[in-house]
Structure formats: structure tokens, C-alpha cells
Amino acid sequence: MNEFLSLLTRLCTVVHFTALLGLCLYGLHRLWLIWCLVTMKKEEAQPVPFNADEQLPRVTVQLPLYNERFVAARLLDAAARLDWPSHRLEIQVLDDSDDDTVLLVDERVAHWQRQGVAITVVRRDGREGYKAGALAAGMAQARGEFIAVFDADFIPPVDFLKATIPWFRDSGVGMVQTRWSFCNTDHSWFTGIQALLLGPHFSIEHLVRYRRGWFFNFNGTAGVWRRRAIETAGGWQADTVTEDLDLSYRAQLAGWRFIYREEYRVPSELPVTMAALRSQQQRWAKGSIQTARKILPRLLRAPLPLAVKAEAAAHLTANIYWLLGLIVMVTLYPAVVWRVGIGLHQLLRIDLPLFLAASGAILSYFLLYALRNGGAGLRHVLLLPLLTAGLAPGISLAVLSGLFQRGGVFERTPKFGVRGRERLPGLAFLYRQKSVPYIAVNLALILYALLPISFAWQRETWFALPLFMVFPLGFAVTAAKDIAETLTPRSAA
């Protein structure tokens, strides 16, 4: 038995350092992106805007919906107000809803039809293919040369089409993506952290990849496609739960060029509950790994520059860092215990620098974004590790699922139409998601994560305590918010 335990702890130690080195590589990649950002050229030629004498192209705006009673009307109203000639614009509401969203959609569509807006509802018998299936069904009926897509939680500005369509004057451009902004960043500390977590994806990753000529992705919303690019890339496919990422890589492999507009922002709504954020991140993590399995073999065989291939591989596999972080936490205690003979102070001379190198690089990435964004989000930089630690167990399961499963259920992220500090609507409980399993897992992990703290405390290794405390605090914060949301009375407004 003692030999088995010794072998197990030795194996855990090897796994611990392997995962820690993986996190270091991820951190180095973040530093590489920072270096690319600060050294790249800032000026770029702008397309010639359309003039009054030109025949503007026909555009189809697609609005995929599924049970969005709180935001459907807001989205339809914003889309109907888009500044584009009415005879060159059609709006498709791709409504797969099975609740009272159907009635809300029909009422707003009828209202705008009376105003002369070319808006129609496309409904299917089922949800086959989920969002990818809805987009494909809509495109089969669409007349537009260009396809703009907006998810339910977005509010397209009036001038969106006039700001994006001119970029398609270049016949090689297949897609134009705009930056997301957030209309409820200051709703709570929770949404503030999310804004910090998502912001660099656009203002650093997208911007660097675009300017360097590397592959980047359509984000599923707030962008415009050339219809021909979708068709030549194989169309919308549902064998991953991130159909947007999948199509993006297939289109770029087919030779289409993508444009990213950092200066143009489209307001969106951040998830306001822990369950909603978790389901969103799980879908993104699972889908990115599924896309990596599907696309990487083809991409690595393609006649592309090595830099494009390397960055694409780093992009598609980035969500593995959630799994690596959880592995580091789970194997920390056995890795420390097995080497106790050399002294805790001595062994931490190896562990601590590696962990600080990885976490320091990642935190520097978010810190730079906050500073370049006028200091917004600075107060949340130190809270970010706690939230990510607490989310890691659930997202790690999604990563593992993505490694072995094709497709799967498209879990919608509940939206509540919240702006600023507005409270949730009274019927928000109808979209309540299951949190009890995650609460149980996080409570168990809190107890387990206390073991290395107790170990360091007994040996008076005080400098290790702040490092070890990150994990139980992260699990506690996440569990506490989950519990608070679960116990909220159903009648609360």
C-alpha cells in the first residue's frame, strides 16, 4: 500500500510539473501577443465609403433567437432601425423559440412590417443543428449578397452596415468582425471581471492576428459575411458547438481574407449570473477543442507560413489552460508532500518561480489591456484569478468533452435585458440553470485545497500561504455566488 501511494504521489508530481510548464507556455504566448501589440503599426488605410450615386449591395440581417423573452423586442427594434435603403435590406428573425418569445417576436415583426421594413420570421419544426441549423435555414431563403448576424443580447447601432459593408469593396474579403462592447459592465463586480476577461480577446488577440495577417475568427455575432465566402467554405455545420469558429477557419483556409474593426463597437450584454457565465464559457471551451480536432490536421497540411500555423494552433487549443490550471491545483498537495524530505522552503524555490512566471505573464496581459483601456477594469485584475479558479472545474469538464465528443447540445446563455445597474426582471427565475452539482464540487474542492495550506502552516512556510490561498478562495467565491443565486426567491424582482 505504501509503495502504491508513493508511486501515485510521484506520478502526481510529474503531472503537476507538466501542467505547470504548460501554463508557462501559455503565459509566454500572452507575452508574445503583448510584444506584437506594442510594436505593430497603428495606421491603416480605410475603404472608400459609398456615395449617393452608387447602387448599394443587398444585405440580409439574420437574428437567431431561442427563448429570448427579455431581449427579443430590443434586438428587433434595433435591427429595424439600421440605416440602409429599405429595398436593399431584408431582416430574418430565425426564431426557434418554444415559449412566449414567439408572441413577442410576432408582435414586433408585425409592427415593423406596417412601417415598411422588410422583416420576416423563419421558423423550423425542430432545433436540428441549433444555431448553425437556423443560420443555414435562413440563408437558403435569403436574397442578400452579404449576411450580417446579431445574437439576441446585442444592440446593433444604426450605422453598422455603412461602417462595415465598404470593406467588401475588396473582392477577397470574406468577413468583417467588429468589437464587442458591454452595456452592463458596471452592473456588479461579476460583470466587471467579465469585461476584463473578454476585452483582450478583441483589443489584443483579434487586433494582433489581423494586423499580422494571421487567422482569427468571426465571433458569431456583430459581424458581416460575404455570402459567397460561407458557401465556398462548406456552409454552416453543426459538428461543433462553436459553428462560428469552425466556419471562420474553413473560410480562411479557402483563401478568404478577414477584416477586424477595433474602433467600431457594438453593445452587448454580459451574463449576470454564475450559471449563465459558466454555460457560456463551457460551450466556447468545448467548441474550440472540437474545432481544433476537426481543423488542425487540415491546417497543418496547408501551404501556409509557419507563423500562421503556429498562431492558429495556439488559438484553437488555448482553452486547454483551464484544464491545466485545475490539474496544477489538484496535484499541488501530493507534489508538495512527496518532496517534503528536501524541505518546503527548498522545493518552493522551483514551484513558486514557475507558478509566478505563468500567473504573472497572464496577469500582465490583462493589466496591459486595462491600462490601454483608460484604467477601466484595473480594480478587477486581482479578482480575476479567483473567478477563473472557481470556474475551472466546470470548464475543464467541457474541455475533456470537446476532446472526445462531436457536436452536442447548444446550451443557450440566458439574457435578461439588463443595462447598467438595473435589476433582473421578475421572471428571471424561468431561465434559472442547474447549479447544485457545481456547488457540491466547489465545496469539496475548498476542503481539498486547504490541505496544502495546512501543510505550509504547520511548517511555518508563511510566504507560500498567499499562493496556496488562491484556489480555496476562488472555489469559495464561485460557490457563494452560486448558492446566493440558487436561494434567491422565485418571486424576486
N, C-alpha and C positions, 0 to 999 in steps of 0.2 A: 504493500500500500504506500509506504514511504517512497519507494522507487517510482511508483506511478505519479505521486504528487510532485516529486522532483522533476520528472520528465515533463509533466504538464506545465509547471511554472517556467521551466526552461523554454518550452515551446511558446508560452505566452510572452516571454521576454523577447524572443526572436520576432514574433508577430508585432509586439509593441514597437520595436525599433524600426521595423519595416514600414509600419503605418506612419510613424513619426517622420521618417525620411520622405515618405510620400507627401506628407503635409508640407515639408520643407520645399519640395519641388514645386508644389502648388504656390507657396509663398514666393518663391523665386520668379515664377511666371507672373504673379501680380506685380512684382518689382520691375520686371521686363516691360510690362504694359505701361507702368508709370514712366519709365525712361523713354519709351516710344512717344508717349503723350507730350512730355516736356520738350522733346527735340524735334517734333514734326512741324511742318509748315502750317501756318494758320490761314493763309489766304487761299481762296478757291474761286474759280470762275463760276458765275451764276448763269442760268439759262435765260434766253430771251423770253420775256413774258408775251402772252398772246395780245394781239392788238384788236381793235374793234372790227377790222375788216376780215379777220380770219374766221373760217368755219371751225368751231371748236369740236373736238372729238366727242363721241358719245361715251358716257360714263354710266356704269351700273354701281350703285351703292348697296352692299349686302349687310344686313343687320341680323346675325344669327342670335336667336333667343330660345331659352328654355326656362320656363317658370321664373319670370323676372318681374313680378307684380310691382316692385318698388321703383324700378328704374326704366321700365319699358317705355312709358309715355315720355320721359325726359329724353331718351335716345331718339325716338321717332320724331319728336318736335325739333331736335337739333338737326337731324338729317334733312328734314323737310325744308329747313331754312338755308341750306347750303347755296352759296352764290354760284349758280351755273345755269345756263339757258334751259328752260323747262323742257324744250323739245329735244335737248341733247342729254337729258338726265332721267334715269329711272331708279327707283328705290325698291329693293326687295326686302321685305321682312320675312326672314326664314324662321318661322315660328313652330318649334317642336313642343310647345307647352302643353301641359295637361291639367292646368289649374286655371284660376280666374284671370291669368295673364292673357288668355285667348280673348276674353271680352274687352279688356283694356286695349289690346292691340287693334281689334276690330273697330273700336270707337275712335281711336286716334287716326287710323287709316282712313276711315270714312270722312272724318273732319278734314284731313288734308286733301283728300280727293275732291271734296267740294271747293277747295281753294285752288284747284287746278294743278296740284302736284301729282306727278306720275308715280304713285306709290301703290304697291300690291303686296299681298300676303301669299307666301308659298308654304303650304303645309303638306306633311307626308303622313302616311299611315302609321309609321313607327319611327324609331330613332336609329335606324341602321346606319352605322358609320359615325354616329354622333355628329359633332360639328363638321368633320370632313364630309360626311354624307350630306349634310344640309347645304354646305357650300357648293358641292358638286351638283346637287339637285337644282339649286338656284342658277348656277352657271349654264345649265342645259337650257334654261328659258331666257337667259339674259341676252340683251342686244348690245351691250356696251363693248367697246374696244378695250376699255380699262375697267378694272374691278377694284373698288375701294371697300374695305372691310372695317367694321366697327363692332366691338363687343358691347354687351349691354351696359357695362359700367363706364363707358366712355361718352364724352360730350364733344362731338366734332365742332370746331369753330366754323363760322360762316365762310371764311376764305380758304378752307382746307384744300379744295380742289384747285383753286387758282394758284396755290402755293406749291402744289406737288405735280400736277399734270405737265407743266412746261418742261420738267426734267426728262420727259419721254420724247422730246424732240430728237434726242439721240436714239436711233433705232435699236441700239444694242442694250438699252436699259430695260430690264425686266421688272423691277420693283423699286418703289420708293418708300422708305420707312421714316416716320417722324418720331420724335422723342415723346415719351410719356411724361406728363406732369401729374400732380396729385392734388385733388380738391379737398382732401381731408387729412393732410399731413398733421395738422395741429389738433386733430380730434382727441388724441391721447398720446402718452409715451409710446404705446404699442404701435400706432400708425407712424409716429415719428421715426422709430427704429426701422420700420419697413421702408420708408422713403430713403433712408440712408443705405439700406441693404440693396435696393433696386436701382438707385440713381447711378452708381458707377457702371452698371451694365450698359447704360446708354452713353453717358458722358465720357467714359473711358474706353470700355471694350468696343462698343459699336464704332465710336469715333476713330479709334486707332486702327481697327481692322479695315474700316472703309478707306481711310486715308492711305493706308499701306497697300491697298489692293488685295487684302486677304478676304476670305469668305466670312460673311456674317449673316444673320438671319432676320427674316420677317418675324415680327413678334405676335402674329395672329390677329392684330388689330392696329388701327391708326396708321395704315399703310395702303398703298395702291399697287396693284399688279397690272402688267400688260397681259391681256387675256392669252395672247399667243405664247407667252412665257410659261403660263400654267399648263397649257395644252402640250407644248413640246417637252415639258419635263415629266409628263405622265399623269398630270391632274392630281386632284386631292385624293389621298389614300389614307385608310384608317387602320393600318397595321402597326401604328404607334399612337400614343395618346398625345403627341405633340405634332400634329399634322402640319403646323406652320414651319417648324424647324426642319422636318423631313423634306417638304416641298422646296424650302429655301436652298438646301444643299443640292437637291436634284436639279433645280433650275440653274444654279451656278455651274454645276458640272456640265450642263448642256450648253454653257457658253454665255449665259445672260449676265449682265452686269447690274449690281445693286447700288442704289444711292441711299445715303443716310443723311437726314437733315436735323442736326443737333439744335439749330436755332429755332425750329418750329415745334411748338409744344401742344400736345392735345391732352386736356384734363381727363383724369380717370379717378376711380375710387379705390382706395386701398381696403383690404379686408379689415374689419373692425373686431372680429372675434378670433380667438386662437384656433378654433376648429376650421374656420374658413381659410386662414393663412396656411394651416397645416395641409389641408386638402389641395390648395393651390400649389404649394411647394412640392408636395408628393407627386402630383401629376407632372410638373415640369421636370423633376428629377428622374422619374420613371421613363418619361418620354424621351429625354435626352439620351439616356443609356440605350433605349430601344433604337433610337436613330443612329447612335454610334455603331451598334451591332449591324444595322442594315446598310449604312452608308460608308463606313470607314474602309472596308475591303475594296470597294469600287473607287473610293477617293485615292487610296494609296497606290492603286494601279494606274491612275490617270496621269497623263503627261503634264503635270503641274510643277511649279517651282517647289523646292523642298520647304521653303518658309511657309508657303500656303498650306502644305500638307501638315506640317508640324503644328501650326496655329489651329488648324481645323481639328486636329486630334485633341489638342489641349482644350479647345472649346467644347467639343462634344462629350468629353469624358470628365469635365470639371466637377460635376455633381458627385463624383466618387469621393470628394473630400469630406462630404457628410459622413460617409461610411468610415473613412479613415479616422476622423475625429472621434467617432464613437468607439472604434477599436482601441485607440490610444487611451481613452478613459477606462474601458473595461479591463484592459490588460495592465493598467498602471500599478495596481496593488500587487499582483503576483510578480511583476517585473522588479518592483522595489524589494519585496520580501526575499526573493530568490538570491539577490545580490547583497543582502544585508551584512554578510560577512566582511565586505570591504569597507563598510561604514556608510551611513546615509549621506554624510557630507561629501564623501568622495564620489559616490555613484551619481549624485545630483550634478556633479561637475560635467557629466555627459548629458544627462537627461534635460537639465534646465536650459543649457545653451541651445539645444536642438528645439525644444518647445518654444523658447523665446524667439528663436530665429523664425520659426514658422508663424507663430501668432503675431510677432512684431511686424513681419512683412505684410501680413494680411491686414492688420490694423492700420499700417501706414497707407495702404491702398485706400481705405475708407476715410482716413484722416485727410489725405490729399484731396479727395473728392469734396469733403466738407469745406475745406479751406478755399478751393476753387469755386465753390458754390456760395461764396459770401459768408461762410461760417455756419450756414444752416446745417443742423444735424450734429454739430460738434459735441453738444451735451449728451448725445446718444452713442458716441463712439465706444465708450467703456461699457455701456449696457449691451452692446451688440453681441459680445461673446456669450453673455448669459442666455440671451434668446436663442442663439444658434445652438448652444449646448443642449438646451431644453427641447429643441425641435429635432435634434439629430437622430434620436431613436426611431421616430416615425418616418422620417425622410430616408434613413438608411434602409428600412424595410422596403421602401419604394424603389430604391436603387437596386437592391437584390432582386426585386420583382422584375425590373427592367432588364436585368441580365439574363433572365430565363423565360420571360413571357413576351409573346407578341400581342399587340393591341391591348384590349382591356376596356373596362368601363370608364367613360369620360366623366369624371367627378366635377360637376359644376362648382364654382366658387360663389357662395351666396353674396348678393349685393343688396344694400338697404337704402340706397339713395341718400347717403349721409354726406353732408358738406361741413367743413369746419368742425365746430364742436357740437353739432346737432346730435340729439339723442336718437337711439334706434326707434323705428316705428313700432307701434303696439303689437303688430302681427309678426314681428321678427322671429318669435318662437317657432313659427311654422317652418322656418328654414334651419332649425337647430340640428346640428350634426352630432353623431355619437362621439363622446369624449372619454367615457368611463374607462375603456381599455388603456388609453394613453395616460390617464391619471394614475391607474394602477401601476403601469410600467415606470412612470416617473417617480412615484413614491418609493417603489422598490429600488430604483437606481439612486435615489437620495441616500438611502441606508447603506447601499454598497459603496457609494462614493465617499462616505465618511470613514471607511476603513483606512485609506492611506493618510487621512488627516490625523486619525488616532495614532497611527504608527509614527508619524513625524512628531506629534505632540509628546509621546512617551519618550522619544529620543531627543527632545528639545531642539529639533531642527526647525527653528522658527521661520527662517527665510523661505522654506518650502510651503508653508501654510497658505499664503496668498495664491500660489499656483494651484494647489490641490483644492482650494475652496471654489474655484470657478465652476467645477462640474456640479457639486450638490446645489449650489446657489442657482445655477441655470435650470436644473430639474425642478427646484422648488418654485421658482418664478413661473415657469410654464404650468406646473401642476396647480398652483394657486389661481392663475387666471382661468384655467380650465374648470376648476371647481366653482369659482365665482360665477362663471357663465352657466354652468350646469344648474346651480342653485337659484339663478335668477327666476323670480316668479313669472309664470306664463302671461300674466296679465300686465306685466310691467310695460310702461310706455317709454 
